[in-house]
């Protein structure tokens, strides 16, 4: 992973794994011929404790005569502003910091002499096992089961390689690193937030993995890490296959209606009867602001049906990913089923896409943006427990009660207090003037502003779903639940779960 002459920044939090990584690399640096420095990102989540961690890491760097590069940000504030969980916000800011030292972010402020070739992080086999397990629990395909990758190439804004993040300890157990530090007499810092049961990963680490080791398989962590290794190899193979299909089996074309957006005036159509239309600036703006690729994709139906099921699924997902269509497993299976039936048909897909199945081809047709579609309001009354299907946005919301004994197993950002909000509830799209106060934010804000901050584009923004109790909005898609209705300890809670609606088939 490291070569002679590499300038390697070691990301050190102060915990066992990262401190052990630094000490191990210090033992190897003369043998490998690398130049080490220390990076530390202060998340400012634990006040004086976070500052003490930074001072501790700075002390290690100083004792070993290493350059120390500190950074930090107010993670809680960033999470509230961006509508992210604290865990997701911390990771995003931390990796921005690491990318900066590789020259990928804000390189104009980083002297080339200080740019690093690699950044090493202290992820272990235990972290890998927890990641794979979390993705299994949440629902993941083969790509997600690949877990934490040993190496991540990092590119700058011009998509040029500028370095990589490496994880040298992915085959090493946490307990082995702790024993190593005890043996050499190296102290470390304990992060008190690692005992906080509100964080999903902490619950998996403290409850789920030990239970699986104790009750089912003592080697479960190693097996999950091996599964990740297998999944990454499989995914590498399929990515190469998909790249070939995108250039041969799938044909992309501009829809006829989109040509008016970029038509040049005063040109005469060859063989036509008059000048071409003047460019439609409004249509051009709608195309450029679309959250999907404005291009049709066509596939030979006979070729598709002649391929194995695994290829069919991969092909459909690849088209969806490139085009920006959020296809779930249900969509993929419905497309496969319809493709195999006789007769022409049309399938409705998310975001207004259509799949037209004809005798010779399957055409994924982009939504027509020539005229802004008038958004319809929707409103449904629902009790708890209950389910509502929102056809306009191809989403189903399920409201269910979580027993008091099971509340600890859920992210509190996704739960509402059942006693103060007995229902019934109203599910509708937001309206002008609506305000919402998500958890981890200082005060209510206009939903229009919250959606602008998330960079949601039309028409999705206009139809964004909210849930009301009485006159108060208590839930908004994509944000933590209402700040003033968080569940209380020892009491039932309400979970609002969202999933894609099954694809409608039209003959």
C-alpha positions, 0 to 999 in steps of 0.5 A: 500500500505504501511505497518508497518516497510516499508522503503519507498522512496518518488520520489519527483520532486518538482512539486505539485503532488510529494510534496503533496504526501510527505506531506501526507505520513509525516502525516501518517507515525506515524500512519502506522509506515513506515520510509520515505526518499526522492528520486530526479532525476535531468534530467538536461534538464533545466540547472539552473532550474533543479538544483534549483528543486534539491535544493528545494527538498533537503531543504524539506527533511532537514526540515523534517529530512529525508534522501535525495538520489539525482541522475541524468543524461544527458537525452538529450545526452542519448536520442541522443545516444539511438535514443529515444525521450526525454520523453522516455529517461527521463523515462528510466533513472528515473526508473533505478534510482528508481530500484537501490534504491529498490536493483534491479540495481547495488545492489552490490553498495547499502548497504542492510541497505539503500535498500528500500521496496517501492518507492512511486510516485505522479501519479494522476487520471489526469495522468491516464486519459492522459495515457489512452487517449494517448494510445487510440490515438496511438492505443492500445489493452486492455493491454495498456488501463490498463494505470498506474498500482497502484503497480509494483513489481520489481525484481532483475537480478535473478528474485527475488522480491526486492520491488515495486513501488506504486502510492497512488494518482491514485484516486486523482485529481491534483487540489485537491492536489494543494488545499491541499498544499495551505491550509497547506502553502507548496510551490512547483516548477513549471516545465517550460517544462510542457508548452512546446507544443513539448511534446505530453503529454503536448498537451493532458493535455493542449488541448485535455482533457480540450476540452473533458471536456468542449465540451463532458463530464465534468467527462471524466478524471474519466471515463478514469481512471475507464476504466483503472481499468476495463481493468486491471481486464480483462487483469489479467483474460486473462493472467491467461487463456493464461498461461494455454494455453501455457502449454496445448493448444500450443506445442513447439518443436525444429525444425529439422534443428536446431538440427545440431547446438548442435549435439555432435560429436562421438556419434552414433545414436540409430538405425542410420547408423553412427555418428551424425554430429558435432555441427555447430558453425555458426548455433549455433551463428545465433540461439543465435543471432536471435531476435525471439524464435527458436522453432515451435509452434503447435495448434490443428486446431479443438480446435482453431476453436471451441473457441470464437473469443476473445480466438482465438485472444488472443491465436495468440497474445500470441504465437507471443509475446512468439515467438518474432513475431511482429503480428498486428491486421491485421495479427491476423485477416488474420490467423483467416480467413485462419484457417477457410477455407478448404484446406491446406495453408501457410501464410507468417508472419513477420521476415520470420515466416510461418504459415502452416495450415493443416487439424489437426493442425496449425504450426507456423514455425520459419525461417530456419537459417541453411544458412544465407539468402542473403539479397536482396537490394530494392529501390523505388521512391515515391512522396509526398503524396505517399505510398510504400510497402516493401515486403522484410520486410513486411512494408509499408511507407506512406509519407503525407503532414501535413498542417501548421495549424496541425503541432503543433499536431505532434511530431516534431521528426517525421516531415520533412520540406516540403519546403526544401524537395519537393521530390520525395524521394527514399526509400531503404535499407541502404548501406555500407558507408551511414551516417545519422544525426538524430535530438538531436545528435551532428553530422552524424554517420554511419548507421552501428554504429547506428544500432549496438547501437540499438542492431538490429540483422541480417537479420533485420539490413541488410534490415533496411529502409531509405528515401533519398532526392537527395543523402541525407538520411533524415529519418531512421526507429526508429530514429528522422528525420534529424536534419537539416530538422526539420519543421519550424513554420507556414509551411507545414511538411512531415510525414513518417508513418510506418505500418506492411504490410498486411499478404500475403496468399499463397495457 
